[in-house]
Amino acid sequence: MAPSHFVAVQLRSKTLLRNLHDFVELELKKRLDSDLRRCLTQVKKSHVSLFVVDLKNEKGEESAVKVFNSVLEKRHKGKKIRLHFNGVGELNIRRGQKILFVSVKVENEEKSLNEIVDDLKTEFAKLEGVKVPEEKAIPLHLSLLNTNIENRKRKSLDIEEDLLKEFTEKDFGFEDVVSIQLLARNKGFDSEGYYRCEAEVML
């Protein structure tokens, strides 16, 4: 079973979101077949996941929210982190699952972002009812398409190599990180179609 929550950065830059929307509508939806189009992620859900965490019960959720707020408020306020979204690529996660993504690079304060992740993981690991699973090391990215949605319907969902080559260097823009969020995977979405936010701390 997939972990119940994840820590992430929500994308808010209007320029970045517009560029992502245009790329999906003008390029991907025109060039992908119907099965792959069903695998596209919605731009309104755009985020960069930092790591996943499994909150096993209500007590675990309450403890995790308190620690999340405390760690970020006390140790990481005032940090200025900028993310650059540049280049389209493909990840093979496991058999039957591929991700089409935009590469994300930390323009400044990479150490600060790593410290946020490390601090939260360390404190979460001390809590009862909270588990931080070991994950395969994957570079920061923004998912555009995830074939796991359709992998039971077709043996292969291949993305055109020409499409990948054409947009290897495509520049989508920047995101100045204003907050870190603790998001729920299994509690539906808010009125704007974004993930249910359990906690958020402004940097």
DOPAVEX-993288 format. One record per atom (N, C-alpha, C): atom name; residue in one letter; x negated, y negated, z negated. Coordinates in pm, 1 decimal. Each point is the difference from the previous one (the first is absolute). Last residue first. Layout:
% residues N
R; CA; A; X; Y; Z
...
//
This chain:
% residues 203
R; N; L; -780.2; -2997.1; -451.4
R; CA; L; -143.3; -18.0; -27.8
R; C; L; -34.1; -147.7; -11.8
R; N; M; 471.1; 289.8; -108.4
R; CA; M; -60.2; -99.1; 89.4
R; C; M; -145.8; -18.8; -41.0
R; N; V; 324.7; 439.5; -68.2
R; CA; V; -79.0; -101.9; -68.9
R; C; V; -63.4; -91.8; 103.9
R; N; E; 424.7; 398.1; -71.0
R; CA; E; -81.6; -83.0; 90.4
R; C; E; -72.6; -105.6; -81.2
R; N; A; 336.0; 494.8; -21.8
R; CA; A; -77.3; -104.5; -66.2
R; C; A; -82.7; -74.7; 105.7
R; N; E; 330.6; 319.2; 125.9
R; CA; E; 9.5; 21.4; -144.1
R; C; E; -72.3; -108.5; -78.6
R; N; C; 242.0; 36.8; 508.1
R; CA; C; -118.3; -47.1; -71.1
R; C; C; 22.4; 15.0; -150.4
R; N; R; 191.2; 229.6; 485.5
R; CA; R; 38.6; -42.6; -134.7
R; C; R; -127.1; -32.1; -79.3
R; N; Y; -10.6; -45.0; 539.8
R; CA; Y; -3.1; 98.5; -108.0
R; C; Y; 43.1; -60.7; -134.0
R; N; Y; 195.0; -225.7; 444.4
R; CA; Y; -134.0; 29.3; -50.8
R; C; Y; 11.3; 96.7; -118.2
R; N; G; 364.1; -217.7; 258.1
R; CA; G; -52.3; 121.6; 60.9
R; C; G; -139.6; 37.4; -44.5
R; N; E; 302.4; -361.5; -151.5
R; CA; E; -73.5; -37.1; 120.7
R; C; E; -64.6; 120.9; 67.3
R; N; S; 244.4; 29.2; -413.0
R; CA; S; 93.0; -58.4; 96.6
R; C; S; -67.6; -40.0; 130.4
R; N; D; -243.5; 389.3; -271.6
R; CA; D; 71.3; -119.5; -45.3
R; C; D; 86.4; -56.4; 113.1
R; N; F; -115.2; 535.7; -55.8
R; CA; F; -61.0; -125.5; 42.1
R; C; F; 83.0; -117.9; -50.6
R; N; G; -88.2; 550.1; -178.5
R; CA; G; 67.4; -81.1; 100.1
R; C; G; -73.4; -130.7; 25.6
R; N; K; -163.2; 343.3; -292.0
R; CA; K; 111.7; -72.6; -61.2
R; C; K; 70.7; -91.2; 98.9
R; N; N; -425.1; 286.0; 24.5
R; CA; N; 122.6; 81.0; 2.8
R; C; N; 120.5; -69.7; -62.7
R; N; R; -467.1; -166.8; 31.6
R; CA; R; 22.5; 67.6; 127.8
R; C; R; 140.4; 57.8; 11.9
R; N; A; -215.3; -443.7; -283.0
R; CA; A; 59.3; 133.7; -10.8
R; C; A; 24.1; 57.2; 138.9
R; N; L; -381.4; -381.5; -199.1
R; CA; L; 119.8; 27.6; 78.6
R; C; L; 46.2; 144.6; -15.7
R; N; L; -322.7; -433.3; -198.3
R; CA; L; 22.8; 141.2; -28.6
R; C; L; 135.2; 34.4; 61.6
R; N; Q; -366.5; -419.3; 131.3
R; CA; Q; 129.8; 55.2; -37.6
R; C; Q; -9.8; 148.0; -36.7
R; N; I; -291.4; -510.4; 53.3
R; CA; I; -11.2; 145.6; 7.2
R; C; I; 130.9; 56.9; -53.5
R; N; S; -137.1; -511.3; 235.6
R; CA; S; 46.3; 84.3; -109.9
R; C; S; -34.9; 146.0; 27.2
R; N; V; -129.5; -362.8; 287.6
R; CA; V; 53.9; -82.7; -108.3
R; C; V; 45.1; 84.8; -118.9
R; N; V; -347.4; 10.9; 462.8
R; CA; V; 72.4; 80.5; -99.1
R; C; V; 46.1; -89.0; -116.1
R; N; D; -81.7; -102.0; 528.2
R; CA; D; -58.0; -41.8; -127.5
R; C; D; 83.5; 64.4; -111.0
R; N; E; -77.2; 139.2; 534.5
R; CA; E; 92.0; -6.3; -114.2
R; C; E; -78.9; -43.1; -122.7
R; N; F; -50.4; -13.5; 591.9
R; CA; F; -48.2; 9.4; -137.4
R; C; F; 114.8; -1.3; -100.4
R; N; G; -54.8; 161.4; 562.6
R; CA; G; -2.6; -114.4; -90.2
R; C; G; -42.1; 35.7; -141.5
R; N; F; 16.2; 257.0; 438.9
R; CA; F; 135.5; -32.1; -43.7
R; C; F; 4.0; -118.8; -94.9
R; N; D; -329.2; 226.7; 417.1
R; CA; D; 0.9; -76.1; -124.7
R; C; D; 143.2; -40.4; -35.3
R; N; K; -264.2; 413.1; 306.4
R; CA; K; 109.2; -98.3; -8.7
R; C; K; 3.6; -65.9; -137.4
R; N; E; -298.9; 354.4; 211.3
R; CA; E; -48.5; -127.0; -55.1
R; C; E; 110.5; -103.7; -16.5
R; N; T; 87.0; 443.7; 169.1
R; CA; T; -101.9; 25.2; -102.3
R; C; T; -45.7; -127.9; -68.9
R; N; F; 338.0; 110.8; 368.0
R; CA; F; 23.2; -88.7; -114.3
R; C; F; -98.6; 22.2; -115.1
R; N; E; -4.5; 246.3; 424.0
R; CA; E; 37.4; -135.3; 40.1
R; C; E; 6.5; -97.1; -117.9
R; N; K; -76.4; 473.8; -54.8
R; CA; K; -117.8; -70.3; 52.0
R; C; K; 30.9; -146.2; 29.5
R; N; L; 355.3; 282.9; -137.1
R; CA; L; -95.4; -20.2; -109.3
R; C; L; -120.6; -80.4; 47.1
R; N; L; 315.5; 128.0; 320.3
R; CA; L; 58.9; -99.3; -89.8
R; C; L; -97.4; -32.1; -112.6
R; N; D; -111.0; 344.3; 296.4
R; CA; D; -13.7; -131.4; 64.9
R; C; D; 55.0; -110.4; -88.7
R; N; E; 51.3; 455.2; -127.5
R; CA; E; -136.0; -48.4; -23.1
R; C; E; -19.5; -138.9; 58.9
R; N; E; 479.4; 198.2; -170.2
R; CA; E; -83.9; -18.8; 118.2
R; C; E; -137.9; -54.5; -37.0
R; N; I; 285.0; 308.7; -332.6
R; CA; I; -3.2; -141.3; 36.2
R; C; I; -99.0; -17.3; 114.9
R; N; D; 305.2; 445.7; -188.0
R; CA; D; -127.3; -60.5; 36.3
R; C; D; 16.9; -145.1; 43.1
R; N; L; 236.5; 424.3; -257.0
R; CA; L; 42.2; -136.8; 27.4
R; C; L; -127.3; -79.7; 26.4
R; N; S; 171.4; 552.5; -39.1
R; CA; S; -103.8; -100.0; 22.4
R; C; S; 62.7; -134.6; 30.7
R; N; K; 263.5; 380.9; -119.2
R; CA; K; -130.3; 50.2; -41.8
R; C; K; -106.6; -107.8; 11.4
R; N; R; 520.9; -100.3; -106.9
R; CA; R; -85.8; 22.0; 114.8
R; C; R; -136.6; 44.8; -48.1
R; N; K; 355.2; -68.8; -304.1
R; CA; K; 80.8; 8.1; 121.3
R; C; K; -83.8; 27.6; 123.8
R; N; R; -158.9; -78.6; -453.0
R; CA; R; 70.7; 127.6; 0.2
R; C; R; 78.9; 20.9; 129.6
R; N; N; -254.5; -404.6; -105.6
R; CA; N; -87.2; 114.4; 27.8
R; C; N; 71.1; 135.2; -1.0
R; N; E; 126.1; -497.9; -60.7
R; CA; E; 55.8; 83.9; 105.4
R; C; E; -71.3; 133.4; 15.6
R; N; I; -117.9; -335.8; -329.6
R; CA; I; 145.7; -12.8; 4.0
R; C; I; 61.1; 100.1; 97.3
R; N; N; -469.4; -71.1; -44.0
R; CA; N; 52.6; 94.8; -99.3
R; C; N; 152.1; -0.4; -0.9
R; N; T; -295.9; -296.1; 257.7
R; CA; T; 66.3; 111.8; 66.9
R; C; T; 53.9; 103.7; -97.5
R; N; N; -85.3; -546.2; -15.3
R; CA; N; -37.4; 119.3; -76.0
R; C; N; 74.5; 120.1; 56.9
R; N; L; -150.0; -564.2; 95.4
R; CA; L; 72.8; 118.2; 42.3
R; C; L; -51.7; 120.2; -77.5
R; N; L; -161.1; -434.2; -89.8
R; CA; L; 97.8; -41.1; 100.4
R; C; L; 93.7; 115.1; 35.9
R; N; S; -341.8; -146.1; -445.4
R; CA; S; 60.9; 101.6; 86.6
R; C; S; 102.9; -62.3; 94.5
R; N; L; -458.0; -195.4; -238.1
R; CA; L; 142.5; -27.7; 6.8
R; C; L; 61.4; 99.6; 97.3
R; N; H; -477.0; 17.2; -322.5
R; CA; H; 66.5; -8.0; 129.5
R; C; H; 146.5; -38.7; -19.9
R; N; L; -526.6; 135.6; -246.6
R; CA; L; 118.4; -85.6; -6.8
R; C; L; 61.8; -12.4; 139.0
R; N; P; -280.1; 441.6; -67.9
R; CA; P; -23.4; -145.1; -0.8
R; C; P; 131.9; -76.8; -13.0
R; N; I; -75.0; 491.0; -208.1
R; CA; I; 47.5; -59.0; 125.0
R; C; I; -23.2; -150.1; -6.5
R; N; A; -104.3; 495.0; -280.8
R; CA; A; -48.2; -137.1; 21.2
R; C; A; 42.0; -48.8; 138.3
R; N; K; 276.2; 356.7; -297.3
R; CA; K; -101.1; -1.1; 104.1
R; C; K; -39.4; -144.2; 26.3
R; N; E; 191.0; 113.3; -484.1
R; CA; E; 39.3; -23.5; 138.3
R; C; E; -119.7; 14.0; 93.6
R; N; E; 210.1; 137.9; -530.5
R; CA; E; -118.2; -18.8; 83.1
R; C; E; 44.7; -10.8; 144.9
R; N; P; 336.6; -151.5; -395.4
R; CA; P; -51.7; 114.4; 76.4
R; C; P; -130.0; -34.8; 71.6
R; N; V; 233.6; -181.0; -454.6
R; CA; V; -56.0; -58.7; 121.8
R; C; V; -62.7; 113.9; 80.1
R; N; K; 403.1; -33.9; -405.1
R; CA; K; -109.9; 71.9; 63.9
R; C; K; -43.7; -73.8; 126.1
R; N; V; 319.3; -25.7; -493.6
R; CA; V; -51.0; -72.9; 116.9
R; C; V; -118.3; 77.5; 56.7
R; N; G; 232.0; 107.1; -412.9
R; CA; G; 105.8; -8.0; 100.1
R; C; G; -39.1; -75.6; 124.3
R; N; E; -279.7; -121.7; -414.3
R; CA; E; 78.5; 123.0; 6.4
R; C; E; 112.4; -18.2; 100.8
R; N; L; -483.8; -270.3; 15.3
R; CA; L; 139.8; -0.8; -41.0
R; C; L; 65.2; 137.1; 12.8
R; N; K; -453.8; -155.8; 133.5
R; CA; K; 8.5; 15.9; -144.2
R; C; K; 143.5; 20.3; -49.6
R; N; A; -125.3; -96.4; 459.0
R; CA; A; -43.0; 137.1; -34.6
R; C; A; 10.3; 27.4; -149.9
R; N; F; 80.6; -437.5; 185.2
R; CA; F; 111.0; 92.4; 25.0
R; C; F; -34.2; 141.0; -46.6
R; N; E; -338.3; -327.2; -13.1
R; CA; E; 98.5; -18.9; -106.9
R; C; E; 121.1; 91.6; 18.3
R; N; T; -340.5; 5.9; 332.2
R; CA; T; -57.9; 39.1; -129.2
R; C; T; 102.7; -8.9; -111.2
R; N; K; 116.0; -155.6; 432.6
R; CA; K; -10.6; 146.3; -3.9
R; C; K; -50.3; 48.0; -136.3
R; N; L; 11.2; -464.8; 76.5
R; CA; L; 134.2; 55.6; -11.8
R; C; L; -3.6; 152.8; -8.0
R; N; D; -408.3; -227.0; 72.1
R; CA; D; 54.1; -30.0; -132.8
R; C; D; 138.0; 62.3; -19.5
R; N; D; -206.2; 32.9; 427.9
R; CA; D; -69.5; 82.5; -100.5
R; C; D; 57.0; -21.9; -139.8
R; N; V; 165.0; -270.3; 356.8
R; CA; V; 37.2; 140.8; 18.4
R; C; V; -61.4; 86.9; -109.9
R; N; I; -126.6; -449.7; 7.7
R; CA; I; 142.2; 10.4; -32.1
R; C; I; 44.4; 145.8; 7.6
R; N; E; -434.5; -101.0; 142.7
R; CA; E; 11.0; -4.4; -145.9
R; C; E; 145.1; 11.9; -45.1
R; N; N; -93.8; -34.1; 461.9
R; CA; N; -42.2; 131.3; -52.0
R; C; N; 12.4; 5.6; -151.6
R; N; L; 78.6; -409.9; 206.4
R; CA; L; 107.8; 93.3; 32.8
R; C; L; -33.4; 139.6; -52.1
R; N; S; -332.0; -330.7; -47.8
R; CA; S; 115.8; -27.8; -85.6
R; C; S; 115.0; 95.8; 26.7
R; N; K; -387.1; 13.8; 274.2
R; CA; K; -29.2; 53.4; -133.1
R; C; K; 119.9; -20.0; -92.2
R; N; E; 10.2; -194.1; 423.8
R; CA; E; 23.8; 144.4; 7.9
R; C; E; -23.7; 65.8; -135.4
R; N; E; 0.3; -493.4; 158.8
R; CA; E; 39.9; 60.1; -127.2
R; C; E; 32.4; 149.6; 10.2
R; N; N; 33.9; -230.9; 460.1
R; CA; N; -76.7; -48.3; -114.7
R; C; N; 47.1; 76.1; -124.6
R; N; E; 154.9; 136.4; 421.5
R; CA; E; -86.8; -107.4; 48.9
R; C; E; -89.1; -55.0; -110.6
R; N; V; 227.5; 493.0; 93.2
R; CA; V; 0.9; -105.1; -100.8
R; C; V; -101.7; -106.0; 41.9
R; N; K; 288.0; 340.5; 331.2
R; CA; K; -130.1; -26.3; -61.2
R; C; K; 13.2; -114.4; -99.8
R; N; V; 310.3; 384.5; 309.3
R; CA; V; 0.8; -111.9; -94.5
R; C; V; -138.4; -12.7; -62.9
R; N; S; 275.2; 233.9; 466.5
R; CA; S; -111.0; 0.4; -95.5
R; C; S; 2.8; -126.0; -85.7
R; N; V; 422.6; 256.7; 227.5
R; CA; V; -83.8; -118.4; 20.3
R; C; V; -107.5; 2.0; -107.6
R; N; F; 274.6; 448.0; 212.9
R; CA; F; -18.8; -102.5; -102.3
R; C; F; -74.4; -121.9; 54.5
R; N; L; 265.1; 520.0; 65.1
R; CA; L; -50.6; -110.3; 81.7
R; C; L; -7.2; -120.4; -92.0
R; N; I; -0.8; 544.0; -122.6
R; CA; I; 41.1; -136.7; -29.2
R; C; I; -64.2; -94.1; 100.6
R; N; K; 150.1; 563.0; -61.7
R; CA; K; -92.8; -101.4; 46.9
R; C; K; 55.6; -136.9; -36.4
R; N; Q; 95.7; 563.9; -94.9
R; CA; Q; 16.9; -138.9; -43.3
R; C; Q; -113.3; -87.4; 50.3
R; N; G; 41.3; 482.6; 72.6
R; CA; G; 136.0; -48.6; 19.3
R; C; G; 21.9; -142.6; -42.8
R; N; R; -406.2; 235.0; -213.7
R; CA; R; 67.5; 59.0; 115.1
R; C; R; 144.6; -48.6; 7.5
R; N; R; -296.1; -339.5; -246.3
R; CA; R; 2.3; 146.2; -10.6
R; C; R; 74.9; 53.3; 121.5
R; N; I; -162.7; -448.5; -6.0
R; CA; I; 9.4; 24.6; -143.4
R; C; I; -5.7; 149.5; -29.2
R; N; N; -174.4; -337.1; 396.0
R; CA; N; 57.9; 134.0; -11.0
R; C; N; -1.6; 38.5; -148.1
R; N; L; -0.6; -501.6; 263.7
R; CA; L; -50.0; 88.1; -104.4
R; C; L; 70.6; 134.8; 9.0
R; N; E; -112.0; -469.9; 330.2
R; CA; E; 80.6; 117.8; -31.0
R; C; E; -68.4; 82.7; -107.7
R; N; G; 11.2; -563.5; 181.6
R; CA; G; -66.2; 130.0; 0.4
R; C; G; 95.6; 111.2; -37.9
R; N; V; -79.7; -576.2; 130.3
R; CA; V; 94.0; 110.8; -15.2
R; C; V; -75.6; 132.2; 9.2
R; N; G; -135.8; -550.3; -129.9
R; CA; G; -26.8; 126.9; 66.2
R; C; G; 99.7; 109.1; -33.1
R; N; N; -39.7; -404.1; -332.4
R; CA; N; -63.6; -3.7; 131.3
R; C; N; -26.1; 140.5; 52.9
R; N; F; 156.7; -341.0; -434.9
R; CA; F; 63.6; 110.5; 71.2
R; C; F; -46.4; -2.9; 144.4
R; N; H; -171.0; -192.7; -512.9
R; CA; H; -0.7; -22.5; 144.7
R; C; H; 53.5; 125.5; 69.1
R; N; L; 24.4; -253.5; -525.5
R; CA; L; -6.5; 120.1; 82.2
R; C; L; 9.6; -37.1; 147.8
R; N; R; -142.3; -237.9; -511.5
R; CA; R; 54.4; -18.1; 135.5
R; C; R; -22.6; 127.4; 80.6
R; N; I; 9.9; -208.7; -546.0
R; CA; I; -33.1; 111.2; 88.8
R; C; I; 68.3; -22.6; 134.7
R; N; K; -121.7; -239.6; -499.7
R; CA; K; 40.9; -38.8; 134.6
R; C; K; -47.6; 107.7; 97.8
R; N; K; 120.2; -47.9; -565.5
R; CA; K; -85.6; 54.4; 105.5
R; C; K; 58.6; -32.2; 136.7
R; N; G; 196.8; -100.4; -443.3
R; CA; G; -84.8; -101.1; 63.1
R; C; G; -90.3; 51.9; 109.8
R; N; K; 166.9; 333.3; -385.9
R; CA; K; 66.2; -122.2; 43.8
R; C; K; -101.5; -93.8; 65.6
R; N; H; -75.8; 446.5; -216.9
R; CA; H; -15.5; -25.9; 143.0
R; C; H; 74.5; -122.7; 51.9
R; N; R; -23.2; 205.1; -467.1
R; CA; R; -131.4; 20.8; 60.6
R; C; R; -15.3; -54.4; 142.1
R; N; K; 406.8; -19.5; -294.4
R; CA; K; -114.0; -30.2; -85.5
R; C; K; -134.3; 1.7; 72.4
R; N; E; 424.2; 103.2; 222.8
R; CA; E; 11.1; -131.9; -62.6
R; C; E; -127.9; -38.1; -74.7
R; N; L; 36.1; 433.9; 194.5
R; CA; L; -10.8; -104.5; 102.6
R; C; L; 5.0; -139.8; -61.2
R; N; V; 50.4; 378.1; -287.1
R; CA; V; -130.5; 5.3; 67.9
R; C; V; -15.5; -115.4; 97.6
R; N; S; 422.6; 52.6; -219.5
R; CA; S; -106.4; -41.1; -91.4
R; C; S; -135.7; -6.5; 70.0
R; N; N; 384.9; 166.2; 235.1
R; CA; N; 9.5; -143.6; -26.6
R; C; N; -117.4; -49.3; -83.5
R; N; F; 25.3; 464.1; 75.6
R; CA; F; -17.4; -70.9; 127.7
R; C; F; -1.1; -151.2; -23.1
R; N; V; 112.3; 277.4; -362.1
R; CA; V; -144.0; 1.3; 27.6
R; C; V; -31.1; -76.5; 128.3
R; N; K; 453.9; 53.7; -111.8
R; CA; K; -66.8; -81.6; -102.2
R; C; K; -150.2; -10.3; 27.8
R; N; V; 255.1; 289.0; 273.9
R; CA; V; 32.3; -140.3; 27.5
R; C; V; -70.9; -92.5; -98.6
R; N; A; -33.9; 465.7; -67.9
R; CA; A; -77.0; -42.5; 116.5
R; C; A; 24.7; -147.4; 32.5
R; N; S; 250.2; 206.9; -344.9
R; CA; S; -140.6; -15.5; -38.7
R; C; S; -82.5; -54.1; 115.1
R; N; E; 450.7; 105.7; 83.6
R; CA; E; -9.5; -115.0; -90.6
R; C; E; -145.0; -26.6; -38.8
R; N; E; 90.2; 383.3; 259.9
R; CA; E; 22.8; -123.0; 76.3
R; C; E; -17.8; -122.9; -88.8
R; N; G; -19.2; 423.7; -203.0
R; CA; G; -118.2; -24.0; 82.2
R; C; G; 11.9; -127.8; 80.1
R; N; K; 371.2; 143.1; -243.3
R; CA; K; -104.3; -46.5; -91.4
R; C; K; -128.4; -31.0; 76.6
R; N; E; 357.0; 195.4; 236.5
R; CA; E; 28.7; -139.5; -34.4
R; C; E; -106.1; -58.2; -92.4
R; N; N; -172.2; 396.4; 302.6
R; CA; N; 125.7; -19.7; -72.7
R; C; N; 14.1; -147.4; -36.5
R; N; K; -367.8; 167.3; 270.2
R; CA; K; 78.5; 121.6; -11.6
R; C; K; 133.6; -16.8; -71.0
R; N; L; -353.8; -268.1; 329.0
R; CA; L; 59.1; -31.1; -130.1
R; C; L; 108.9; 103.5; -24.8
R; N; D; -451.4; -56.2; 334.3
R; CA; D; 120.7; 77.1; -27.7
R; C; D; 46.4; -29.2; -142.1
R; N; V; -303.8; -267.3; 411.2
R; CA; V; 5.6; 42.3; -140.0
R; C; V; 133.0; 71.8; -22.1
R; N; V; -371.8; -213.4; 418.7
R; CA; V; 128.9; 53.1; -45.2
R; C; V; -10.1; 43.2; -145.5
R; N; F; -268.8; -409.7; 300.6
R; CA; F; -6.2; 138.2; -47.4
R; C; F; 138.4; 43.4; -47.0
R; N; L; -80.2; -384.6; 281.5
R; CA; L; -131.1; 8.5; -64.0
R; C; L; -23.9; 137.7; -60.8
R; N; S; 314.1; -222.2; 430.3
R; CA; S; -2.0; 84.8; -119.9
R; C; S; -142.3; 9.8; -54.0
R; N; V; 267.7; -377.6; 297.7
R; CA; V; -124.6; 76.2; -1.8
R; C; V; -2.3; 76.8; -130.9
R; N; H; 433.7; -192.5; 320.1
R; CA; H; -80.2; -9.0; -121.8
R; C; H; -131.3; 74.0; 22.4
R; N; S; 525.9; -119.3; 240.9
R; CA; S; -145.5; -7.3; 16.9
R; C; S; -72.3; -24.0; -132.3
R; N; K; 484.6; 57.3; 150.7
R; CA; K; -58.0; 78.5; -108.8
R; C; K; -152.6; -13.7; -4.7
R; N; K; 268.6; -202.5; 341.6
R; CA; K; 44.8; -60.1; -126.5
R; C; K; -51.3; 76.6; -122.4
R; N; V; -73.7; 155.6; 449.7
R; CA; V; -88.7; -111.3; -34.5
R; C; V; 39.7; -61.8; -133.6
R; N; Q; 84.4; 520.6; 123.1
R; CA; Q; 65.3; -129.4; 16.3
R; C; Q; -92.1; -111.9; -49.4
R; N; T; -157.9; 481.8; 223.9
R; CA; T; 37.1; -59.0; -128.1
R; C; T; 59.1; -138.6; 23.8
R; N; L; -2.3; 444.9; 343.0
R; CA; L; -51.1; -134.0; -29.0
R; C; L; 46.3; -47.5; -137.1
R; N; C; 119.4; 415.9; 237.4
R; CA; C; -101.8; 6.6; -105.0
R; C; C; -54.9; -138.0; -38.5
R; N; R; 312.8; 87.2; 359.2
R; CA; R; 69.1; 27.6; -127.1
R; C; R; -97.2; 3.8; -117.5
R; N; R; -163.2; -47.3; 440.9
R; CA; R; 65.8; -124.3; -43.2
R; C; R; 73.5; 19.7; -132.1
R; N; L; -196.5; 373.8; 216.1
R; CA; L; -97.5; -85.3; -69.2
R; C; L; 62.6; -130.7; -46.7
R; N; D; 267.4; 293.1; 253.0
R; CA; D; -36.5; 64.8; -125.7
R; C; D; -97.2; -85.2; -80.0
R; N; S; 128.5; -141.3; 437.2
R; CA; S; 107.4; -17.9; -98.8
R; C; S; -33.6; 64.0; -134.7
R; N; D; -413.7; -163.8; 297.0
R; CA; D; 122.0; 74.4; 32.2
R; C; D; 98.1; -9.1; -116.8
R; N; L; -357.6; -396.3; 121.2
R; CA; L; 12.6; 126.9; -71.9
R; C; L; 127.8; 71.9; 41.4
R; N; R; -122.2; -441.4; 160.3
R; CA; R; -97.0; 98.1; 48.2
R; C; R; 7.4; 136.5; -68.6
R; N; K; 272.3; -401.5; -97.5
R; CA; K; 6.3; 17.7; 145.3
R; C; K; -85.0; 116.2; 48.1
R; N; K; 9.1; -137.2; -457.3
R; CA; K; 132.1; 51.7; 34.8
R; C; K; 15.5; 23.0; 150.1
R; N; L; -411.3; -190.7; -168.8
R; CA; L; 23.3; 137.2; -44.4
R; C; L; 135.7; 55.5; 45.1
R; N; E; -119.4; -459.3; 124.0
R; CA; E; -96.9; 100.7; 43.9
R; C; E; 42.8; 141.6; -38.7
R; N; L; 258.7; -395.9; -105.2
R; CA; L; -43.7; -22.9; 137.4
R; C; L; -96.1; 105.7; 52.7
R; N; E; 187.4; 6.2; -457.5
R; CA; E; 109.6; -15.7; 95.5
R; C; E; -47.2; -2.6; 144.9
R; N; V; -318.1; 29.1; -360.3
R; CA; V; 90.3; 115.1; -4.6
R; C; V; 105.1; -9.1; 110.0
R; N; F; -287.9; -365.6; -53.1
R; CA; F; -75.2; 115.7; 48.3
R; C; F; 88.9; 124.7; 3.8
R; N; D; 174.2; -398.4; -185.6
R; CA; D; -13.5; -10.7; 145.7
R; C; D; -73.1; 120.8; 57.9
R; N; H; 35.2; -31.9; -470.8
R; CA; H; 131.7; 20.1; 60.8
R; C; H; -10.1; -1.3; 152.1
R; N; L; -385.0; -110.4; -244.1
R; CA; L; 31.1; 142.6; -13.4
R; C; L; 133.0; 32.6; 68.5
R; N; N; -124.4; -450.4; -23.8
R; CA; N; -88.9; 71.7; 91.5
R; C; N; 25.6; 150.6; -3.9
R; N; R; 231.1; -272.2; -306.6
R; CA; R; 48.3; -25.0; 136.8
R; C; R; -84.3; 75.0; 102.0
R; N; L; -134.4; 12.6; -449.3
R; CA; L; 121.2; 78.8; 19.5
R; C; L; 57.6; -19.6; 139.9
R; N; L; -374.8; -263.3; -123.2
R; CA; L; -35.8; 141.2; 5.2
R; C; L; 122.2; 86.1; 29.1
R; N; T; 70.4; -457.5; -72.5
R; CA; T; -73.5; 21.4; 124.9
R; C; T; -34.3; 147.2; 18.6
R; N; K; 201.4; -138.5; -401.8
R; CA; K; 96.0; -4.7; 110.3
R; C; K; -68.7; 26.5; 133.5
R; N; S; -147.9; 184.8; -492.4
R; CA; S; -39.3; -98.5; 100.6
R; C; S; 95.8; 3.8; 119.0
R; N; R; 4.9; 308.1; -381.1
R; CA; R; 90.5; -115.0; -1.2
R; C; R; -33.1; -103.6; 107.0
R; N; L; -75.4; 552.5; -203.2
R; CA; L; -39.2; -99.1; 99.9
R; C; L; 104.5; -110.5; 6.0
R; N; Q; -151.6; 328.4; -428.8
R; CA; Q; 104.6; -28.4; 98.1
R; C; Q; -48.9; -107.2; 96.6
R; N; V; -270.3; 376.6; -304.3
R; CA; V; 5.8; -142.8; 33.2
R; C; V; 109.0; -17.9; 105.1
R; N; A; -58.4; 415.0; -394.4
R; CA; A; -15.5; -52.9; 135.3
R; C; A; -3.0; -152.4; 3.0
R; N; V; 49.8; 523.4; -276.6
R; CA; V; -43.3; -138.1; -23.6
R; C; V; -37.6; -59.9; 134.2
R; N; F; 363.7; 417.6; -130.7
R; CA; F; -129.3; -40.1; 54.9
R; C; F; -26.5; -147.0; -30.0
R; N; H; 335.3; 481.9; -143.5
R; CA; H; -25.9; -143.2; 11.8
R; C; H; -134.3; -26.4; 69.5
R; N; S; 181.4; 448.7; -81.7
R; CA; S; 121.8; -80.8; -7.5
R; C; S; -21.8; -147.8; 28.9
R; N; P; -266.2; 452.5; 208.6
R; CA; P; 1.1; -86.2; -119.3
R; C; P; 115.5; -99.5; 5.8
R; N; A; 62.8; 462.6; 263.5
R; CA; A; -79.2; -122.5; 11.8
R; C; A; 6.7; -80.6; -129.7
R; N; M; 37.7; 547.1; 37.4
R; CA; M; 84.3; -119.9; 0.0
R; C; M; -88.1; -125.3; 0.0
//
